[in-house]
Amino acid sequence: MSTEMPAPHKRPAYEPAGRLLKPPRFDPEMKRPISTVAGVLLIVLRVLAGIVVLVSIATGWDAILSDPDSVLEGFDPTQEGRQAALWLVLGTGGTVLLIDLALAFFVFRGVNWARVFVMFIAVLSISTSFTAWWAQGQEIEIAGTFLSLSIDILLLLALSSRSAAAYARRNERRPDTPA
């Protein structure tokens, strides 16, 4: 008599392309998967990290401009010009963070174009970090690039999962599904 438990059902390491490309089924009542929730939390974490970066830029603006390599092209070298440049940087950064927050809301609601757009931005961010490391020798440090890079990688993994894709496409009717 064997006391072994049956092995749990696992997905195979290799799956045929036909199965991978099969569209998800039409299911408007599908529950929100944990991968989508994790992706939204990572987007919010990215927004919070962006707020920290903007605050550190604002508090250290004079130190940034005192660096001999920093140049304010298009702005007067006066105090008013320096303030205008700071407001432009903070306004642009704030706008990007608000757009990111809106995308988090749309991803949470299951909007597919928002999920794909967030993944595209994550791929661009990861590629930019890699290019800076490869071509310019930029170090990937915990205090700098590492945090944003790890958030983007985890975000890409969460939102590219089958369950997140199925949830975002749950309302799409396929030709092979009954009405």
OpenMM code with the backbone's topology and positions (N, CA, C; nanometers):
from openmm import Vec3, app, unit

residues = "MET SER THR GLU MET PRO ALA PRO HIS LYS ARG PRO ALA TYR GLU PRO ALA GLY ARG LEU LEU LYS PRO PRO ARG PHE ASP PRO GLU MET LYS ARG PRO ILE SER THR VAL ALA GLY VAL LEU LEU ILE VAL LEU ARG VAL LEU ALA GLY ILE VAL VAL LEU VAL SER ILE ALA THR GLY TRP ASP ALA ILE LEU SER ASP PRO ASP SER VAL LEU GLU GLY PHE ASP PRO THR GLN GLU GLY ARG GLN ALA ALA LEU TRP LEU VAL LEU GLY THR GLY GLY THR VAL LEU LEU ILE ASP LEU ALA LEU ALA PHE PHE VAL PHE ARG GLY VAL ASN TRP ALA ARG VAL PHE VAL MET PHE ILE ALA VAL LEU SER ILE SER THR SER PHE THR ALA TRP TRP ALA GLN GLY GLN GLU ILE GLU ILE ALA GLY THR PHE LEU SER LEU SER ILE ASP ILE LEU LEU LEU LEU ALA LEU SER SER ARG SER ALA ALA ALA TYR ALA ARG ARG ASN GLU ARG ARG PRO ASP THR PRO ALA".split()
positions = [
    Vec3(0.0841, -0.1164, 0.0000),
    Vec3(0.0000, 0.0000, 0.0000),
    Vec3(0.0893, 0.1236, 0.0000),
    Vec3(0.0641, 0.2119, -0.0940),
    Vec3(0.1461, 0.3322, -0.1097),
    Vec3(0.0826, 0.4486, -0.0336),
    Vec3(0.1661, 0.5243, 0.0350),
    Vec3(0.1177, 0.6400, 0.1103),
    Vec3(0.1517, 0.7713, 0.0405),
    Vec3(0.1964, 0.7604, -0.0825),
    Vec3(0.2339, 0.8818, -0.1553),
    Vec3(0.1102, 0.9591, -0.1984),
    Vec3(0.1216, 1.0901, -0.1875),
    Vec3(0.0145, 1.1788, -0.2332),
    Vec3(0.0305, 1.1992, -0.3836),
    Vec3(-0.0790, 1.2136, -0.4555),
    Vec3(-0.0652, 1.2399, -0.5993),
    Vec3(-0.0025, 1.3788, -0.6206),
    Vec3(0.0766, 1.3876, -0.7231),
    Vec3(0.1445, 1.5139, -0.7531),
    Vec3(0.0423, 1.6179, -0.7992),
    Vec3(0.0592, 1.7437, -0.7564),
    Vec3(-0.0353, 1.8471, -0.8004),
    Vec3(-0.0207, 1.8716, -0.9507),
    Vec3(-0.1298, 1.9174, -1.0102),
    Vec3(-0.1275, 1.9452, -1.1531),
    Vec3(-0.0418, 2.0693, -1.1781),
    Vec3(0.0587, 2.0531, -1.2605),
    Vec3(0.1466, 2.1651, -1.2930),
    Vec3(0.1399, 2.1914, -1.4420),
    Vec3(0.1613, 2.3169, -1.4768),
    Vec3(0.1714, 2.3489, -1.6187),
    Vec3(0.3040, 2.2975, -1.6705),
    Vec3(0.3067, 2.2464, -1.7905),
    Vec3(0.4335, 2.1972, -1.8446),
    Vec3(0.5302, 2.3126, -1.8711),
    Vec3(0.6590, 2.2812, -1.8731),
    Vec3(0.7602, 2.3834, -1.8995),
    Vec3(0.7505, 2.4343, -2.0433),
    Vec3(0.7049, 2.3485, -2.1315),
    Vec3(0.6888, 2.3884, -2.2711),
    Vec3(0.5433, 2.3700, -2.3091),
    Vec3(0.4877, 2.4705, -2.3703),
    Vec3(0.3499, 2.4602, -2.4166),
    Vec3(0.3457, 2.4947, -2.5644),
    Vec3(0.2628, 2.4253, -2.6395),
    Vec3(0.2523, 2.4551, -2.7823),
    Vec3(0.2029, 2.5990, -2.8042),
    Vec3(0.2482, 2.6586, -2.9121),
    Vec3(0.2109, 2.7969, -2.9434),
    Vec3(0.0601, 2.8123, -2.9585),
    Vec3(-0.0052, 2.7120, -3.0116),
    Vec3(-0.1504, 2.7185, -3.0282),
    Vec3(-0.2227, 2.7393, -2.8962),
    Vec3(-0.1749, 2.6751, -2.7917),
    Vec3(-0.2372, 2.6910, -2.6606),
    Vec3(-0.2037, 2.8276, -2.6006),
    Vec3(-0.0815, 2.8741, -2.6207),
    Vec3(-0.0412, 3.0045, -2.5671),
    Vec3(-0.1146, 3.1187, -2.6360),
    Vec3(-0.1433, 3.1027, -2.7654),
    Vec3(-0.2082, 3.2088, -2.8419),
    Vec3(-0.3602, 3.2028, -2.8372),
    Vec3(-0.4131, 3.1005, -2.7744),
    Vec3(-0.5581, 3.0869, -2.7642),
    Vec3(-0.6132, 3.2036, -2.6824),
    Vec3(-0.7114, 3.2773, -2.7360),
    Vec3(-0.7647, 3.3926, -2.6624),
    Vec3(-0.8409, 3.3477, -2.5385),
    Vec3(-0.8438, 3.4337, -2.4368),
    Vec3(-0.9197, 3.3981, -2.3163),
    Vec3(-1.0687, 3.3921, -2.3453),
    Vec3(-1.1406, 3.3213, -2.2626),
    Vec3(-1.2836, 3.3056, -2.2869),
    Vec3(-1.3593, 3.4319, -2.2454),
    Vec3(-1.4749, 3.4510, -2.3037),
    Vec3(-1.5631, 3.5628, -2.2718),
    Vec3(-1.6211, 3.5385, -2.1324),
    Vec3(-1.5905, 3.6276, -2.0384),
    Vec3(-1.6358, 3.6090, -1.9011),
    Vec3(-1.6462, 3.7443, -1.8309),
    Vec3(-1.7550, 3.8197, -1.8546),
    Vec3(-1.7688, 3.9519, -1.7913),
    Vec3(-1.7743, 3.9469, -1.6392),
    Vec3(-1.8057, 3.8320, -1.5811),
    Vec3(-1.8164, 3.8192, -1.4357),
    Vec3(-1.6865, 3.7707, -1.3709),
    Vec3(-1.5775, 3.7665, -1.4479),
    Vec3(-1.4498, 3.7168, -1.3964),
    Vec3(-1.4035, 3.8016, -1.2778),
    Vec3(-1.3555, 3.7344, -1.1747),
    Vec3(-1.3028, 3.8052, -1.0581),
    Vec3(-1.1662, 3.8643, -1.0932),
    Vec3(-1.1344, 3.9770, -1.0301),
    Vec3(-1.0061, 4.0437, -1.0519),
    Vec3(-0.8952, 3.9550, -0.9960),
    Vec3(-0.7977, 3.9164, -1.0782),
    Vec3(-0.6907, 3.8283, -1.0301),
    Vec3(-0.5889, 3.9039, -0.9443),
    Vec3(-0.5173, 3.8297, -0.8635),
    Vec3(-0.4162, 3.8882, -0.7761),
    Vec3(-0.3043, 3.9531, -0.8569),
    Vec3(-0.2776, 3.9030, -0.9776),
    Vec3(-0.1717, 3.9625, -1.0597),
    Vec3(-0.2079, 4.1048, -1.1014),
    Vec3(-0.3344, 4.1303, -1.1291),
    Vec3(-0.3784, 4.2656, -1.1625),
    Vec3(-0.3687, 4.3565, -1.0405),
    Vec3(-0.4102, 4.3068, -0.9257),
    Vec3(-0.4013, 4.3858, -0.8027),
    Vec3(-0.2549, 4.4168, -0.7710),
    Vec3(-0.1677, 4.3176, -0.7855),
    Vec3(-0.0252, 4.3399, -0.7607),
    Vec3(0.0314, 4.4425, -0.8587),
    Vec3(-0.0105, 4.4348, -0.9854),
    Vec3(0.0349, 4.5322, -1.0837),
    Vec3(-0.0076, 4.6731, -1.0477),
    Vec3(-0.1313, 4.6886, -1.0026),
    Vec3(-0.1811, 4.8208, -0.9619),
    Vec3(-0.1031, 4.8710, -0.8407),
    Vec3(-0.0780, 4.7844, -0.7446),
    Vec3(-0.0002, 4.8248, -0.6272),
    Vec3(0.1412, 4.8670, -0.6664),
    Vec3(0.1989, 4.7999, -0.7633),
    Vec3(0.3325, 4.8383, -0.8102),
    Vec3(0.3296, 4.9728, -0.8831),
    Vec3(0.2230, 4.9997, -0.9575),
    Vec3(0.2102, 5.1312, -1.0217),
    Vec3(0.1998, 5.2395, -0.9141),
    Vec3(0.1199, 5.2150, -0.8115),
    Vec3(0.1070, 5.3122, -0.7022),
    Vec3(0.2406, 5.3289, -0.6302),
    Vec3(0.3136, 5.2202, -0.6120),
    Vec3(0.4467, 5.2289, -0.5512),
    Vec3(0.5402, 5.3125, -0.6381),
    Vec3(0.5290, 5.2965, -0.7694),
    Vec3(0.6100, 5.3774, -0.8615),
    Vec3(0.5727, 5.5248, -0.8502),
    Vec3(0.4438, 5.5540, -0.8329),
    Vec3(0.4000, 5.6928, -0.8145),
    Vec3(0.4561, 5.7489, -0.6837),
    Vec3(0.4498, 5.6709, -0.5764),
    Vec3(0.5045, 5.7160, -0.4487),
    Vec3(0.6550, 5.7403, -0.4579),
    Vec3(0.7263, 5.6520, -0.5273),
    Vec3(0.8697, 5.6724, -0.5476),
    Vec3(0.8949, 5.7993, -0.6282),
    Vec3(0.8092, 5.8269, -0.7263),
    Vec3(0.8217, 5.9492, -0.8044),
    Vec3(0.7992, 6.0737, -0.7207),
    Vec3(0.7057, 6.0655, -0.6269),
    Vec3(0.6819, 6.1788, -0.5363),
    Vec3(0.8062, 6.2036, -0.4510),
    Vec3(0.8673, 6.0968, -0.4020),
    Vec3(0.9899, 6.1105, -0.3226),
    Vec3(1.1003, 6.1758, -0.4065),
    Vec3(1.1114, 6.1353, -0.5321),
    Vec3(1.2126, 6.1939, -0.6207),
    Vec3(1.1847, 6.3419, -0.6429),
    Vec3(1.0592, 6.3791, -0.6672),
    Vec3(1.0259, 6.5199, -0.6883),
    Vec3(1.0526, 6.6036, -0.5635),
    Vec3(1.0221, 6.5487, -0.4467),
    Vec3(1.0501, 6.6213, -0.3227),
    Vec3(1.2003, 6.6386, -0.3040),
    Vec3(1.2771, 6.5352, -0.3343),
    Vec3(1.4228, 6.5470, -0.3195),
    Vec3(1.4811, 6.6452, -0.4215),
    Vec3(1.4235, 6.6511, -0.5409),
    Vec3(1.4677, 6.7501, -0.6392),
    Vec3(1.4360, 6.8908, -0.5892),
    Vec3(1.3164, 6.9087, -0.5354),
    Vec3(1.2766, 7.0418, -0.4877),
    Vec3(1.3627, 7.0875, -0.3703),
    Vec3(1.3917, 6.9971, -0.2786),
    Vec3(1.4713, 7.0367, -0.1619),
    Vec3(1.6188, 7.0546, -0.1952),
    Vec3(1.6675, 6.9862, -0.2955),
    Vec3(1.8090, 6.9975, -0.3321),
    Vec3(1.8331, 7.0726, -0.4615),
    Vec3(1.7382, 7.1574, -0.5023),
    Vec3(1.7477, 7.2263, -0.6312),
    Vec3(1.8717, 7.3144, -0.6402),
    Vec3(1.9026, 7.3876, -0.5338),
    Vec3(2.0212, 7.4740, -0.5367),
    Vec3(2.1491, 7.3920, -0.5481),
    Vec3(2.1533, 7.2782, -0.4812),
    Vec3(2.2708, 7.1908, -0.4912),
    Vec3(2.2833, 7.1320, -0.6315),
    Vec3(2.1704, 7.1010, -0.6924),
    Vec3(2.1736, 7.0480, -0.8292),
    Vec3(2.2284, 7.1527, -0.9246),
    Vec3(2.1837, 7.2754, -0.9090),
    Vec3(2.2287, 7.3818, -0.9991),
    Vec3(2.3698, 7.4289, -0.9692),
    Vec3(2.4201, 7.4049, -0.8486),
    Vec3(2.5573, 7.4452, -0.8173),
    Vec3(2.6599, 7.3515, -0.8806),
    Vec3(2.6159, 7.2362, -0.9273),
    Vec3(2.7050, 7.1427, -0.9971),
    Vec3(2.7517, 7.2077, -1.1265),
    Vec3(2.8822, 7.2085, -1.1527),
    Vec3(2.9313, 7.2744, -1.2748),
    Vec3(2.8814, 7.2107, -1.4043),
    Vec3(2.8376, 7.0857, -1.3998),
    Vec3(2.7888, 7.0189, -1.5204),
    Vec3(2.6432, 7.0501, -1.5511),
    Vec3(2.5707, 7.1110, -1.4576),
    Vec3(2.4296, 7.1404, -1.4818),
    Vec3(2.4148, 7.2728, -1.5550),
    Vec3(2.3274, 7.2717, -1.6537),
    Vec3(2.3047, 7.3899, -1.7363),
    Vec3(2.1545, 7.4099, -1.7492),
    Vec3(2.1103, 7.5327, -1.7348),
    Vec3(1.9696, 7.5657, -1.7533),
    Vec3(1.9536, 7.6363, -1.8871),
    Vec3(1.9456, 7.5600, -1.9921),
    Vec3(1.9284, 7.6202, -2.1239),
    Vec3(1.7856, 7.6675, -2.1404),
    Vec3(1.7711, 7.7886, -2.1900),
    Vec3(1.6393, 7.8440, -2.2138),
    Vec3(1.5841, 7.9206, -2.0949),
    Vec3(1.6568, 7.9252, -1.9848),
    Vec3(1.6128, 7.9981, -1.8661),
    Vec3(1.7183, 8.1027, -1.8304),
    Vec3(1.6713, 8.2131, -1.7757),
    Vec3(1.7641, 8.3157, -1.7293),
    Vec3(1.8449, 8.2609, -1.6129),
    Vec3(1.9726, 8.3005, -1.6012),
    Vec3(2.0532, 8.2532, -1.4880),
    Vec3(2.0184, 8.3248, -1.3569),
    Vec3(1.9127, 8.4040, -1.3556),
    Vec3(1.8704, 8.4740, -1.2343),
    Vec3(1.7947, 8.3787, -1.1427),
    Vec3(1.7640, 8.4282, -1.0232),
    Vec3(1.6873, 8.3487, -0.9273),
    Vec3(1.5481, 8.3167, -0.9808),
    Vec3(1.4873, 8.4117, -1.0534),
    Vec3(1.3544, 8.3878, -1.1111),
    Vec3(1.3605, 8.2788, -1.2178),
    Vec3(1.4663, 8.2795, -1.2967),
    Vec3(1.4844, 8.1759, -1.3985),
    Vec3(1.5046, 8.0391, -1.3367),
    Vec3(1.5790, 8.0353, -1.2266),
    Vec3(1.6010, 7.9085, -1.1565),
    Vec3(1.4696, 7.8551, -1.0985),
    Vec3(1.3890, 7.9444, -1.0442),
    Vec3(1.2590, 7.9043, -0.9896),
    Vec3(1.1651, 7.8574, -1.1006),
    Vec3(1.1679, 7.9266, -1.2142),
    Vec3(1.0835, 7.8855, -1.3266),
    Vec3(1.1229, 7.7457, -1.3747),
    Vec3(1.2533, 7.7183, -1.3790),
    Vec3(1.2999, 7.5855, -1.4198),
    Vec3(1.2543, 7.4790, -1.3207),
    Vec3(1.2620, 7.5115, -1.1907),
    Vec3(1.2172, 7.4174, -1.0886),
    Vec3(1.0682, 7.3882, -1.1045),
    Vec3(0.9867, 7.4925, -1.1246),
    Vec3(0.8431, 7.4724, -1.1407),
    Vec3(0.8117, 7.3912, -1.2660),
    Vec3(0.8904, 7.4115, -1.3723),
    Vec3(0.8701, 7.3318, -1.4940),
    Vec3(0.9000, 7.1839, -1.4669),
    Vec3(1.0095, 7.1577, -1.3979),
    Vec3(1.0464, 7.0195, -1.3656),
    Vec3(0.9397, 6.9551, -1.2758),
    Vec3(0.8980, 7.0278, -1.1712),
    Vec3(0.7977, 6.9729, -1.0796),
    Vec3(0.6616, 6.9566, -1.1476),
    Vec3(0.6248, 7.0512, -1.2332),
    Vec3(0.4973, 7.0412, -1.3051),
    Vec3(0.4954, 6.9250, -1.4020),
    Vec3(0.6052, 6.9078, -1.4745),
    Vec3(0.6143, 6.7958, -1.5685),
    Vec3(0.6123, 6.6628, -1.4936),
    Vec3(0.6910, 6.6536, -1.3879),
    Vec3(0.6939, 6.5306, -1.3084),
    Vec3(0.5597, 6.5005, -1.2450),
    Vec3(0.4931, 6.6038, -1.1933),
    Vec3(0.3610, 6.5847, -1.1330),
    Vec3(0.2583, 6.5384, -1.2340),
    Vec3(0.2648, 6.5939, -1.3547),
    Vec3(0.1727, 6.5525, -1.4606),
    Vec3(0.1936, 6.4055, -1.4968),
    Vec3(0.3193, 6.3658, -1.5090),
    Vec3(0.3500, 6.2260, -1.5404),
    Vec3(0.2986, 6.1341, -1.4294),
    Vec3(0.3153, 6.1757, -1.3047),
    Vec3(0.2683, 6.0931, -1.1928),
    Vec3(0.1157, 6.0846, -1.1895),
    Vec3(0.0477, 6.1937, -1.2231),
    Vec3(-0.0989, 6.1891, -1.2291),
    Vec3(-0.1473, 6.0966, -1.3407),
    Vec3(-0.0788, 6.1003, -1.4546),
    Vec3(-0.1133, 6.0090, -1.5648),
    Vec3(-0.0904, 5.8645, -1.5207),
    Vec3(0.0196, 5.8400, -1.4514),
    Vec3(0.0485, 5.7055, -1.4010),
    Vec3(-0.0592, 5.6596, -1.3033),
    Vec3(-0.1056, 5.7497, -1.2179),
    Vec3(-0.2123, 5.7161, -1.1237),
    Vec3(-0.3434, 5.6864, -1.1967),
    Vec3(-0.3734, 5.7631, -1.3008),
    Vec3(-0.4929, 5.7363, -1.3813),
    Vec3(-0.4811, 5.6006, -1.4505),
    Vec3(-0.3625, 5.5684, -1.5002),
    Vec3(-0.3414, 5.4376, -1.5621),
    Vec3(-0.3612, 5.3259, -1.4602),
    Vec3(-0.3179, 5.3473, -1.3359),
    Vec3(-0.3396, 5.2467, -1.2309),
    Vec3(-0.4886, 5.2227, -1.2114),
    Vec3(-0.5673, 5.3288, -1.2123),
    Vec3(-0.7122, 5.3153, -1.1983),
    Vec3(-0.7702, 5.2336, -1.3139),
    Vec3(-0.7275, 5.2647, -1.4374),
    Vec3(-0.7789, 5.1925, -1.5537),
    Vec3(-0.7357, 5.0460, -1.5534),
    Vec3(-0.6131, 5.0190, -1.5119),
    Vec3(-0.5674, 4.8796, -1.5030),
    Vec3(-0.6498, 4.8056, -1.3978),
    Vec3(-0.6776, 4.8709, -1.2859),
    Vec3(-0.7593, 4.8092, -1.1814),
    Vec3(-0.8988, 4.7765, -1.2334),
    Vec3(-0.9536, 4.8630, -1.3168),
    Vec3(-1.0861, 4.8405, -1.3756),
    Vec3(-1.0836, 4.7355, -1.4865),
    Vec3(-0.9643, 4.6975, -1.5325),
    Vec3(-0.9542, 4.5929, -1.6336),
    Vec3(-0.9537, 4.6447, -1.7761),
    Vec3(-0.9034, 4.7657, -1.7973),
    Vec3(-0.8956, 4.8222, -1.9318),
    Vec3(-0.7660, 4.7725, -1.9969),
    Vec3(-0.7798, 4.7019, -2.1088),
    Vec3(-0.6648, 4.6364, -2.1703),
    Vec3(-0.5630, 4.7347, -2.2257),
    Vec3(-0.6069, 4.8436, -2.2925),
    Vec3(-0.5093, 4.9369, -2.3501),
    Vec3(-0.4228, 4.9990, -2.2409),
    Vec3(-0.4782, 5.0238, -2.1225),
    Vec3(-0.4006, 5.0804, -2.0126),
    Vec3(-0.2962, 4.9800, -1.9644),
    Vec3(-0.3349, 4.8528, -1.9545),
    Vec3(-0.2408, 4.7480, -1.9135),
    Vec3(-0.1264, 4.7373, -2.0119),
    Vec3(-0.1580, 4.7386, -2.1408),
    Vec3(-0.0547, 4.7285, -2.2439),
    Vec3(0.0349, 4.8522, -2.2428),
    Vec3(-0.0238, 4.9709, -2.2253),
    Vec3(0.0544, 5.0945, -2.2224),
    Vec3(0.1489, 5.0964, -2.1026),
    Vec3(0.1029, 5.0531, -1.9868),
    Vec3(0.1892, 5.0480, -1.8685),
    Vec3(0.3038, 4.9497, -1.8910),
    Vec3(0.2748, 4.8356, -1.9537),
    Vec3(0.3814, 4.7397, -1.9833),
    Vec3(0.4812, 4.7982, -2.0822),
    Vec3(0.4328, 4.8739, -2.1817),
    Vec3(0.5210, 4.9378, -2.2791),
    Vec3(0.6137, 5.0376, -2.2103),
    Vec3(0.5601, 5.1183, -2.1205),
    Vec3(0.6410, 5.2155, -2.0463),
    Vec3(0.7437, 5.1425, -1.9597),
    Vec3(0.7042, 5.0318, -1.8974),
    Vec3(0.7977, 4.9538, -1.8163),
    Vec3(0.9111, 4.8980, -1.9018),
    Vec3(0.8788, 4.8502, -2.0212),
    Vec3(0.9823, 4.7991, -2.1119),
    Vec3(1.0770, 4.9118, -2.1523),
    Vec3(1.0234, 5.0298, -2.1821),
    Vec3(1.1088, 5.1446, -2.2151),
    Vec3(1.2004, 5.1817, -2.0987),
    Vec3(1.1458, 5.1812, -1.9791),
    Vec3(1.2252, 5.2147, -1.8609),
    Vec3(1.3364, 5.1128, -1.8374),
    Vec3(1.3033, 4.9848, -1.8478),
    Vec3(1.4031, 4.8791, -1.8302),
    Vec3(1.5099, 4.8893, -1.9384),
    Vec3(1.4677, 4.9135, -2.0627),
    Vec3(1.5631, 4.9252, -2.1733),
    Vec3(1.6535, 5.0461, -2.1559),
    Vec3(1.5992, 5.1563, -2.1065),
    Vec3(1.6797, 5.2758, -2.0831),
    Vec3(1.7842, 5.2502, -1.9750),
    Vec3(1.7435, 5.1824, -1.8683),
    Vec3(1.8398, 5.1490, -1.7620),
    Vec3(1.9491, 5.0573, -1.8147),
    Vec3(1.9105, 4.9590, -1.8950),
    Vec3(2.0106, 4.8680, -1.9517),
    Vec3(2.1060, 4.9421, -2.0443),
    Vec3(2.0509, 5.0295, -2.1291),
    Vec3(2.1350, 5.1046, -2.2230),
    Vec3(2.2306, 5.1958, -2.1480),
    Vec3(2.1831, 5.2608, -2.0438),
    Vec3(2.2705, 5.3481, -1.9651),
    Vec3(2.3816, 5.2670, -1.8979),
    Vec3(2.3497, 5.1478, -1.8527),
    Vec3(2.4517, 5.0622, -1.7920),
    Vec3(2.5506, 5.0126, -1.8966),
    Vec3(2.4996, 4.9672, -2.0102),
    Vec3(2.5827, 4.9078, -2.1136),
    Vec3(2.6703, 5.0112, -2.1847),
    Vec3(2.6085, 5.1187, -2.2314),
    Vec3(2.6803, 5.2146, -2.3158),
    Vec3(2.7554, 5.3211, -2.2361),
    Vec3(2.6990, 5.3632, -2.1237),
    Vec3(2.7586, 5.4745, -2.0504),
    Vec3(2.8249, 5.4309, -1.9202),
    Vec3(2.8144, 5.3058, -1.8849),
    Vec3(2.8766, 5.2568, -1.7625),
    Vec3(2.8080, 5.3044, -1.6353),
    Vec3(2.6808, 5.3437, -1.6450),
    Vec3(2.6086, 5.3894, -1.5270),
    Vec3(2.5899, 5.2738, -1.4302),
    Vec3(2.6212, 5.2973, -1.3055),
    Vec3(2.6066, 5.1947, -1.2031),
    Vec3(2.4597, 5.1798, -1.1643),
    Vec3(2.4191, 5.0573, -1.1391),
    Vec3(2.2843, 5.0311, -1.0885),
    Vec3(2.2985, 5.0153, -0.9376),
    Vec3(2.2533, 5.1183, -0.8657),
    Vec3(2.2698, 5.1231, -0.7206),
    Vec3(2.1337, 5.1139, -0.6523),
    Vec3(2.1361, 5.0665, -0.5296),
    Vec3(2.0111, 5.0527, -0.4549),
    Vec3(1.9456, 5.1886, -0.4344),
    Vec3(2.0235, 5.2915, -0.4088),
    Vec3(1.9676, 5.4247, -0.3828),
    Vec3(1.9143, 5.4913, -0.5094),
    Vec3(1.9465, 5.4401, -0.6254),
    Vec3(1.9052, 5.5061, -0.7486),
    Vec3(1.8232, 5.4173, -0.8392),
    Vec3(1.8885, 5.3621, -0.9372),
    Vec3(1.8229, 5.2903, -1.0451),
    Vec3(1.7612, 5.1583, -1.0011),
    Vec3(1.8168, 5.0938, -0.9023),
    Vec3(1.7743, 4.9595, -0.8649),
    Vec3(1.6268, 4.9538, -0.8254),
    Vec3(1.5809, 5.0516, -0.7482),
    Vec3(1.4423, 5.0501, -0.7023),
    Vec3(1.3455, 5.0629, -0.8195),
    Vec3(1.3666, 5.1606, -0.9057),
    Vec3(1.2752, 5.1776, -1.0195),
    Vec3(1.2852, 5.0605, -1.1161),
    Vec3(1.4049, 5.0081, -1.1344),
    Vec3(1.4230, 4.8937, -1.2239),
    Vec3(1.3504, 4.7701, -1.1700),
    Vec3(1.3615, 4.7454, -1.0411),
    Vec3(1.2946, 4.6279, -0.9845),
    Vec3(1.1427, 4.6435, -0.9873),
    Vec3(1.0924, 4.7647, -0.9627),
    Vec3(0.9478, 4.7874, -0.9702),
    Vec3(0.8989, 4.7626, -1.1125),
    Vec3(0.9727, 4.8126, -1.2117),
    Vec3(0.9314, 4.7946, -1.3508),
    Vec3(0.9347, 4.6478, -1.3933),
    Vec3(1.0338, 4.5740, -1.3482),
    Vec3(1.0413, 4.4313, -1.3827),
    Vec3(0.9249, 4.3550, -1.3193),
    Vec3(0.8982, 4.3805, -1.1925),
    Vec3(0.7860, 4.3133, -1.1255),
    Vec3(0.6526, 4.3537, -1.1864),
    Vec3(0.6409, 4.4802, -1.2240),
    Vec3(0.5194, 4.5294, -1.2884),
    Vec3(0.4968, 4.4586, -1.4214),
    Vec3(0.6024, 4.4443, -1.4983),
    Vec3(0.5931, 4.3755, -1.6264),
    Vec3(0.5539, 4.2297, -1.6072),
    Vec3(0.6110, 4.1645, -1.5083),
    Vec3(0.5756, 4.0247, -1.4811),
    Vec3(0.4300, 4.0110, -1.4378),
    Vec3(0.3833, 4.1017, -1.3519),
    Vec3(0.2461, 4.0915, -1.3016),
    Vec3(0.1442, 4.1169, -1.4121),
    Vec3(0.1643, 4.2225, -1.4896),
    Vec3(0.0629, 4.2591, -1.5888),
    Vec3(0.0697, 4.1768, -1.7167),
    Vec3(0.1808, 4.1063, -1.7391),
    Vec3(0.1888, 4.0219, -1.8582),
    Vec3(0.1434, 3.8788, -1.8301),
    Vec3(0.0994, 3.8517, -1.7096),
    Vec3(0.0538, 3.7170, -1.6751),
    Vec3(-0.0743, 3.6828, -1.7511),
    Vec3(-0.0990, 3.5549, -1.7621),
    Vec3(-0.2205, 3.5094, -1.8309),
    Vec3(-0.3460, 3.5592, -1.7618),
    Vec3(-0.3441, 3.5569, -1.6302),
    Vec3(-0.4647, 3.5966, -1.5573),
    Vec3(-0.4930, 3.7464, -1.5740),
    Vec3(-0.3891, 3.8307, -1.5728),
    Vec3(-0.4100, 3.9744, -1.5917),
    Vec3(-0.4584, 4.0032, -1.7334),
    Vec3(-0.4020, 3.9324, -1.8314),
    Vec3(-0.4466, 3.9508, -1.9699),
    Vec3(-0.5911, 3.9037, -1.9874),
    Vec3(-0.6245, 3.7908, -1.9277),
    Vec3(-0.7618, 3.7390, -1.9388),
    Vec3(-0.8612, 3.8332, -1.8725),
    Vec3(-0.8222, 3.8918, -1.7592),
    Vec3(-0.9122, 3.9847, -1.6905),
    Vec3(-0.9328, 4.1111, -1.7733),
    Vec3(-0.8246, 4.1612, -1.8325),
    Vec3(-0.8355, 4.2830, -1.9130),
    Vec3(-0.9135, 4.2590, -2.0421),
    Vec3(-0.9179, 4.1365, -2.0884),
    Vec3(-0.9878, 4.1040, -2.2137),
    Vec3(-1.1144, 4.0232, -2.1899),
    Vec3(-1.1642, 4.0216, -2.0682),
    Vec3(-1.2788, 3.9372, -2.0320),
    Vec3(-1.4075, 3.9767, -2.1017),
    Vec3(-1.4199, 4.1007, -2.1461),
    Vec3(-1.5436, 4.1470, -2.2106),
    Vec3(-1.5402, 4.1357, -2.3628),
    Vec3(-1.4301, 4.0886, -2.4180),
    Vec3(-1.4192, 4.0778, -2.5629),
    Vec3(-1.4902, 3.9524, -2.6120),
    Vec3(-1.5762, 3.9699, -2.7083),
    Vec3(-1.6443, 3.8553, -2.7713),
    Vec3(-1.5555, 3.8011, -2.8815),
    Vec3(-1.5460, 3.6710, -2.8884),
    Vec3(-1.4676, 3.6030, -2.9925),
    Vec3(-1.5647, 3.5458, -3.0951),
    Vec3(-1.5200, 3.5280, -3.2174),
    Vec3(-1.6093, 3.4700, -3.3179),
    Vec3(-1.6545, 3.3290, -3.2811),
    Vec3(-1.5757, 3.2565, -3.2043),
    Vec3(-1.6108, 3.1184, -3.1711),
    Vec3(-1.6932, 3.1050, -3.0443),
    Vec3(-1.7320, 3.2187, -2.9820),
    Vec3(-1.8132, 3.2100, -2.8605),
    Vec3(-1.9579, 3.2456, -2.8906),
    Vec3(-2.0516, 3.1796, -2.8261),
    Vec3(-2.1935, 3.2120, -2.8492),
    Vec3(-2.2301, 3.3472, -2.7891),
    Vec3(-2.3280, 3.4129, -2.8481),
    Vec3(-2.3688, 3.5459, -2.8014),
    Vec3(-2.4519, 3.5399, -2.6773),
] * unit.nanometer
topology = app.Topology()
chain = topology.addChain("A")
for resn in residues:
    res = topology.addResidue(resn, chain)
    for name in ("N", "CA", "C"):
        topology.addAtom(name, app.Element.getBySymbol(name[0]), res)
